[in-house]
């Protein structure tokens, strides 16, 4: 299996904001900085020249060996046989650590469709001719998720390549999706609720990590170019593994202990989280880095996430757990509370009413939404404008029970995002 020569990188045209390169020639550059972070650009075009689409293909990577799927793909002749995942994942390719974008000038190349197959190969500049060189009249169609810039496309279709994947053990991560929709209403979001394995807090870190990796791979297969692990327990168990396995930006969750420690006046802060988070190494590192001389009270609140997952965010059972926790927080003179479970975001107002105005409750949904926006911009991934787009949700435990939970949450006044629940079940 051959490799792309070290240091090759794609040269984009001037209109980098565009999600489509509307020329028949693409540039491949050998970066003077070296390294193996290169990729090859291949122009895929439909018979209508006004609707081209560009796929950029990464070089073979040790990280991606297990990701190669036996599907038909695109081959430049310089790198290995590529799959659907490779084609869509390149949109989030980390082009170089300098983050200065892609340089111009370099080795010129174009693409040529090879007969009836879906293989395209890079040509030397001498074989290219002038920009706009004719492609075959009827090349094989590119994968739909790689297409952009089509006349008459909706915001969702045109921005499908910049869709963001969000995963959680259940409904808790929807609080993060709601914050993302407030910040980026037209951003397509794919959400997986692993309700078949809820709660993650009762599972071993190894189980959680394995499942999180599987769901992350699924979202990348579907074309997501950025992953949000909207679960503190999953982030603690699998965030570093995800970043080693997949070459896309990954945003995780952690209890907001740092801002709580910075804002406290009494010197007493609390972290409300599940046992999987309170016992994890990630929270221990936060203590070492930010707690300082502050007293940190960890409150696992057993059973509370289960009630939220059932759609119960009010009533005597919820109030009993919250009141017991509030009593403990008052006894320790806590004035800053860090929510370390996304499910608890739906109970923020109820808990605030019990603790009073002198206690601040810090949630991570809004900061995570800002981080997603920053990561999209840093990786030159367009944030679409236009009408709000509903998030596409899949529940591993089935759509019916998930929709019933959503209905109960809406009836109780929960702040939920725009959603479209699909019937497919992820095993």
C-alpha positions in Angstrom: 0.0 0.0 0.0 1.5 3.3 -1.1 1.6 6.6 0.8 1.3 10.2 -0.2 4.8 11.7 -0.1 5.6 13.4 3.2 4.6 17.0 3.4 2.1 17.3 0.6 -0.8 19.7 1.3 -3.8 21.0 -0.5 -3.8 24.6 -1.8 -7.3 26.1 -1.6 -8.4 29.0 -3.9 -8.7 32.5 -2.5 -12.4 32.1 -1.5 -11.6 29.9 1.4 -15.0 30.6 3.0 -16.6 28.6 0.1 -17.5 25.0 0.8 -16.8 24.2 -2.9 -13.9 24.7 -5.2 -15.4 25.6 -8.6 -12.4 24.9 -10.8 -11.4 21.9 -12.8 -7.8 22.1 -11.5 -6.7 21.6 -7.9 -3.3 22.4 -6.4 -1.2 20.0 -4.4 1.6 21.5 -2.4 4.6 20.1 -0.8 5.0 22.1 2.4 8.5 23.3 3.2 7.6 22.5 6.8 7.7 18.8 6.1 5.8 16.3 8.2 3.2 13.7 7.3 0.0 15.8 7.6 -0.5 16.1 3.9 -3.5 15.3 1.8 -4.5 15.2 -1.8 -7.4 17.2 -3.3 -9.7 15.6 -5.9 -12.3 17.5 -7.8 -15.5 15.6 -8.2 -17.9 17.0 -10.7 -21.4 16.2 -11.9 -22.4 16.7 -15.5 -23.7 20.1 -14.6 -20.5 22.2 -14.3 -22.2 24.6 -11.9 -22.5 22.0 -9.2 -19.0 20.7 -8.6 -17.9 19.2 -5.4 -14.4 18.8 -4.0 -13.2 15.9 -1.8 -9.8 16.2 -0.2 -8.1 13.0 0.7 -5.8 12.5 3.6 -2.7 10.4 3.4 -2.5 7.0 5.0 -2.2 7.3 8.7 -1.5 4.7 11.4 -4.4 6.2 13.4 -6.7 5.3 10.5 -5.8 1.7 9.9 -8.8 0.4 11.8 -11.0 3.1 10.2 -10.6 1.9 6.6 -13.8 0.3 5.4 -14.2 -2.0 2.4 -16.3 0.5 0.5 -15.5 1.9 -2.9 -13.7 5.2 -2.7 -11.2 7.5 -4.4 -7.6 6.8 -5.0 -5.0 9.3 -6.1 -2.4 6.8 -7.0 -0.2 8.3 -4.2 -2.2 7.1 -1.2 -4.1 3.9 -0.3 -7.5 2.9 -1.4 -9.9 5.3 0.4 -13.3 4.9 1.8 -16.3 7.0 2.4 -15.1 7.8 5.9 -11.8 9.2 4.5 -13.6 11.3 2.0 -15.9 13.0 4.5 -13.4 13.2 7.3 -10.9 15.4 5.4 -13.1 18.4 5.7 -11.8 18.6 9.3 -8.3 17.6 8.4 -5.7 19.3 10.6 -3.7 20.8 7.8 -0.7 21.9 9.9 -0.1 22.8 13.5 0.7 26.4 12.5 -3.0 26.8 11.8 -2.0 29.5 9.3 -4.1 28.0 6.6 -2.8 26.4 3.4 -0.1 28.0 1.3 -0.4 28.7 -2.3 2.0 27.6 -5.1 3.1 24.1 -5.5 2.8 21.0 -7.6 -0.2 21.4 -10.0 -2.5 18.5 -10.4 -6.0 17.7 -11.7 -8.2 14.7 -11.6 -9.2 12.2 -14.2 -12.1 9.8 -13.9 -11.0 6.3 -14.7 -13.7 4.8 -16.8 -16.6 3.1 -15.1 -15.1 3.0 -11.6 -15.1 5.7 -8.9 -11.3 6.0 -8.9 -9.7 9.3 -9.7 -5.9 9.8 -10.0 -3.8 12.9 -9.7 -2.1 13.9 -13.0 1.2 15.7 -13.5 0.9 19.3 -14.5 2.2 18.5 -18.0 -0.9 16.3 -18.6 -3.3 18.9 -17.2 -3.4 21.6 -19.7 -5.2 24.8 -18.9 -7.4 25.2 -15.9 -10.9 24.1 -16.8 -9.7 21.0 -18.6 -12.6 18.9 -19.6 -13.7 16.1 -17.4 -15.7 13.1 -18.8 -19.3 14.0 -19.4 -20.7 11.5 -17.0 -18.2 10.7 -14.2 -19.4 8.6 -11.3 -21.4 10.6 -8.7 -19.5 11.6 -5.6 -20.8 10.7 -2.2 -23.7 13.0 -1.3 -22.2 14.2 1.9 -19.2 15.6 0.0 -21.3 17.8 -2.2 -21.6 21.6 -1.6 -22.5 24.7 -3.5 -25.3 23.3 -5.5 -27.8 25.9 -6.9 -31.0 25.7 -4.9 -29.6 23.7 -2.0 -31.1 24.3 1.4 -28.9 25.4 4.2 -28.9 21.9 5.6 -27.9 20.3 2.3 -25.2 22.9 1.5 -23.7 22.6 4.9 -24.1 18.8 5.4 -20.3 18.5 5.2 -20.0 20.7 8.3 -22.4 18.7 10.4 -21.4 18.2 14.1 -21.9 15.0 15.9 -23.0 15.0 19.6 -23.2 11.9 21.8 -24.4 11.2 25.3 -25.8 8.4 27.3 -29.3 9.9 27.1 -31.2 13.2 27.0 -28.6 15.2 29.0 -26.6 16.2 26.0 -29.6 17.9 24.6 -28.9 20.8 26.9 -25.6 21.2 25.0 -27.4 20.9 21.6 -29.8 23.6 22.7 -26.9 26.0 23.5 -25.3 25.2 20.2 -28.6 26.0 18.4 -28.8 29.3 20.1 -25.3 30.2 19.0 -25.4 28.6 15.5 -29.1 28.0 14.5 -28.4 26.7 11.0 -25.7 24.2 12.0 -26.7 20.6 11.2 -26.3 18.4 14.3 -26.5 14.6 14.6 -27.2 13.4 18.1 -26.9 9.9 19.4 -28.5 9.1 22.8 -27.1 5.7 24.0 -30.3 5.0 25.9 -29.8 1.2 25.6 -26.7 1.5 27.9 -27.8 4.3 30.2 -26.6 5.2 32.7 -22.8 5.4 32.0 -22.1 6.2 35.6 -22.9 2.6 36.6 -20.5 1.1 34.0 -16.8 0.6 34.1 -14.5 3.1 32.4 -13.5 0.4 29.9 -17.1 -0.2 28.9 -17.8 3.5 28.6 -14.7 4.1 26.5 -15.4 1.2 24.2 -19.0 2.4 23.6 -17.9 6.0 23.2 -15.4 5.1 20.5 -18.0 3.0 18.6 -20.5 5.9 18.6 -17.9 8.4 17.6 -16.9 6.2 14.7 -20.5 6.0 13.7 -21.0 9.8 13.7 -17.8 10.2 11.6 -19.0 7.6 9.1 -22.2 9.7 8.7 -20.1 12.8 7.8 -19.7 14.6 11.0 -16.5 16.7 11.0 -16.5 17.6 14.7 -17.5 15.5 17.7 -18.9 16.7 21.0 -18.8 14.2 23.9 -21.7 15.8 25.8 -21.3 13.5 28.8 -18.8 14.1 31.6 -18.5 10.3 32.4 -17.7 9.5 28.7 -15.3 12.4 28.5 -13.4 11.2 31.5 -13.2 7.7 30.2 -12.6 8.2 26.5 -11.7 11.7 25.4 -8.0 11.1 25.0 -8.7 7.8 23.2 -11.0 9.5 20.8 -8.4 12.1 20.0 -5.8 9.4 19.4 -8.2 7.4 17.2 -9.9 10.1 15.0 -8.4 13.0 13.1 -11.3 15.4 13.7 -11.7 18.1 16.3 -13.2 16.7 19.5 -14.8 18.7 22.3 -15.4 17.1 25.6 -17.1 17.9 28.9 -15.6 18.5 32.3 -17.1 19.9 35.5 -16.6 23.7 35.5 -14.4 23.6 38.6 -12.0 26.2 37.4 -14.6 29.1 37.1 -16.2 28.0 40.4 -12.8 28.1 42.2 -12.1 31.5 40.6 -15.4 33.1 41.6 -16.0 31.7 45.1 -16.0 34.3 47.9 -16.4 31.8 50.7 -13.6 29.5 49.5 -16.1 26.6 49.4 -17.3 25.1 46.1 -19.2 22.0 45.1 -19.2 19.6 42.1 -22.5 17.8 41.5 -21.9 14.8 39.3 -22.4 11.0 38.9 -20.1 8.5 40.5 -18.4 7.8 37.2 -17.3 11.5 37.0 -16.5 12.0 40.7 -14.2 8.9 40.7 -12.6 9.7 37.4 -9.0 10.8 36.8 -10.1 13.8 34.8 -11.8 15.4 37.8 -8.8 14.5 40.0 -6.6 16.5 37.6 -8.9 19.5 37.8 -8.6 19.4 41.6 -4.8 19.5 41.3 -4.8 22.3 38.7 -7.5 24.6 40.0 -8.8 23.9 43.5 -5.8 25.4 45.3 -6.8 26.1 48.9 -10.5 25.9 48.1 -12.6 23.3 49.8 -14.3 21.2 47.2 -17.3 19.2 48.0 -18.3 16.4 45.6 -21.9 15.4 45.6 -22.8 12.3 43.5 -26.6 12.6 43.8 -27.4 9.0 43.0 -30.6 8.4 41.1 -31.1 11.9 39.9 -29.9 11.4 36.4 -32.2 8.4 36.1 -35.2 10.6 37.0 -34.2 13.1 34.4 -33.7 10.4 31.8 -37.3 9.3 32.5 -38.5 12.8 31.9 -39.1 13.6 35.5 -37.6 17.0 36.4 -40.2 18.0 39.0 -42.2 16.3 41.7 -41.5 14.8 45.1 -38.8 12.4 44.2 -36.7 15.0 42.4 -37.3 17.6 45.1 -36.3 15.2 47.8 -32.9 14.6 46.2 -32.3 18.2 45.5 -33.3 19.3 49.0 -31.0 16.8 50.6 -28.1 18.1 48.4 -29.0 21.7 49.1 -29.0 21.1 52.8 -25.5 19.6 52.5 -24.3 22.6 50.4 -25.6 25.1 52.9 -24.0 23.3 55.7 -20.6 23.7 54.0 -21.2 27.4 53.1 -20.8 26.6 49.4 -21.4 29.6 47.2 -20.3 28.2 43.8 -21.8 25.0 42.4 -20.4 23.3 39.3 -22.7 21.0 37.4 -20.8 17.9 36.4 -23.6 16.1 34.6 -25.4 17.3 31.5 -28.7 15.8 32.9 -28.5 18.2 35.8 -28.8 21.2 33.5 -32.5 20.6 33.3 -32.7 21.0 37.1 -30.7 24.2 37.4 -33.7 26.5 38.1 -35.2 24.1 40.7 -31.9 23.8 42.5 -31.2 27.6 42.3 -34.6 28.2 43.9 -33.6 26.1 46.9 -30.1 27.5 47.3 -31.1 31.2 46.9 -29.6 34.1 45.0 -26.2 34.1 46.8 -25.2 30.7 45.3 -24.1 30.6 41.7 -24.8 27.5 39.6 -22.4 27.0 36.7 -23.3 24.9 33.7 -21.0 24.0 30.8 -23.5 24.0 27.9 -22.8 27.6 26.8 -19.0 27.3 27.1 -19.1 24.1 25.1 -21.2 25.8 22.4 -18.6 28.6 22.2 -15.8 26.0 22.0 -17.5 24.3 19.1 -17.8 27.5 17.2 -14.1 28.2 17.9 -13.0 24.8 16.7 -15.1 25.1 13.5 -13.4 28.4 12.7 -9.9 27.1 13.6 -10.3 24.2 11.2 -11.7 26.4 8.4 -15.1 24.7 8.6 -17.9 27.0 7.5 -20.7 27.8 10.0 -23.8 28.0 7.9 -26.2 30.9 8.0 -29.9 30.7 7.3 -33.0 29.2 8.9 -32.7 27.2 12.1 -32.1 23.5 11.5 -33.5 20.7 13.6 -31.0 18.3 15.2 -31.3 14.7 13.9 -31.5 12.4 17.0 -31.1 8.7 17.2 -31.7 6.7 20.4 -30.1 3.3 20.7 -33.0 2.1 22.9 -35.5 3.0 20.2 -37.3 6.1 19.0 -40.6 5.5 20.8 -39.4 5.5 24.4 -37.0 8.4 23.6 -39.9 10.5 22.2 -42.0 9.8 25.3 -39.2 11.1 27.5 -39.0 14.2 25.3 -42.7 14.8 25.6 -42.5 14.6 29.4 -39.6 17.0 29.5 -41.4 19.5 27.2 -44.5 19.2 29.4 -42.4 20.1 32.5 -41.0 23.1 30.7 -37.5 21.8 29.9 -35.4 23.9 27.4 -35.0 21.5 24.5 -33.5 22.1 21.1 -35.3 21.7 17.8 -35.3 17.9 17.2 -36.1 15.3 14.6 -36.1 11.8 16.1 -35.3 9.2 13.5 -36.5 5.6 13.7 -33.2 3.9 13.1 -31.7 2.2 16.1 -27.9 2.1 16.5 -26.9 -1.3 17.9 
